[in-house]
Amino acid sequence: MKSPKTAPIANNATEERPRAIGAKGRKQIVRGNLHDEVAAVLRDMIMQDELPPGTRIPENDLCAQLGISRTPLREAIRVLASEGLVKPLPRRGAVVAVPDPDEIQGLFYAIGAIESFSARLACVNLTVTEIDAILKLHNRLVQLHSHDKGNKEYFRVNLAIHQAIVRGAGNKFLAELHESLSVRILRARFFVNMPQSAWDRAIKEHGQIAMAVKKRDAPRLAELLVQHMAGSWRDYDLTLNRSGFAQSFMNR
């Protein structure tokens, strides 16, 4: 695990926030509830593979590096456990969760259902500016597909498109639920080597999704988003042998 370089918290009656964070390029913690901010740091470390699947959470090291006590760290671990990113161990701390096929399948289908329902509201509520932003994101995705598909920016742009559609529905609960589930699926996307046919299918479907957004074609958009997530699951299921799924994450 890469060692985050952080400044300690001042020793006073109220525990303050870490002034800096770990890996290069990660944003500083500057506001909000402390355990939420620590959870954001740990979540980023998991997503960046600084804490790979199956790794025990190094509580002592993290407390020293972030300049915090065990209380906010353990509260942060509980948050990540509720998101399915870590697995608590009785009296032995916690480890980074190893995804399994049933979880990934359920995530794809649940995300597809949320997006499909949101699509019908989004086609009514999205502003012209928001639609233009989605189309610009799609154009960026096409560029990345041509030159550097599979990198982390590709997946982040991909996710941004889906999140923009769900946010466009104007329902905070759906947006937050979608974001929580998407974080869990994004980790798997980073570490699976998909065949060219899967990349080509996905970018073709994204073109159709972008056109449906532009036309505010709600029934078509809803149908496409469900099909897109179902197709993504089929690609993963074909790429990874179900019996060796977890091991593929452990032995990257």
C-alpha positions, 0 to 999 in steps of 0.5 A: 500500500502506498503511504499517504503523506498527511499533516497531523490534526491539532491536539485539542478538545475537538478533533479537527480534520486532516489537512492533507491526504495520501496519494499524489493528486488526491484532494485535501480534506477541508470540510464536512463531518470528519468520519465522512471525510475519512471515508472519502479518503479510504474509498479513494484508496480502494478505487485507486487500488492502494488498498486492493481486494482482500487487504486488511485495513491498516488502522494504526498506520492510517490513524498515524498518516491521517492524524486522527484517532480510531473513532472516526476511522472506525466510523468511516469503515462502517460507512464503507461496510454499508456500501459493500466496499469493506468487510468487518471481521469480528474483533479483527478489524476489516478487510477490503471486500472481494466482489463476487459474481452475484454481487456484480450481476445484482449491481448491474441490474439494479443500476439499470433499473434506477437509470431506466426509471430516471430516464423518463423523468430526466427527459422532461426535466433536463435543461438544454444546458444539461443536455449539452453537457451530456453530449460533450461528455459523450464526445469525450468518451468517444475520444477516449475509446479511440485512444485510451479506453480502459483507463480510469478517465474513461470510466469516470467520464462514462460514470459522469454520463450515467449520473447526469441522466439520473440527476436530471430526474430531479430525485435526490434519493434516486441520485444518491442510491445510484451514486452509492451503487455505481461506486461499487461497480466502478471498482470492478470495471477498473480491473477487468480486461474486457475484449474489444467486442465489449468496448465496441458494443458499449460505445455504440450503445452510448451513442444511442443513449446520447441521441435519445437524450438529445431527442428527449425520447424517454421510452427509448432512453429507458429501454437503452439504459436497461439493455446497456447494463444487462449487456455489461453484465453479460460481457463480465460474465463471459470474460471472467470464469465464475469460479475464478472471479474473486481470485482474478482480483486477488492475483492482479 
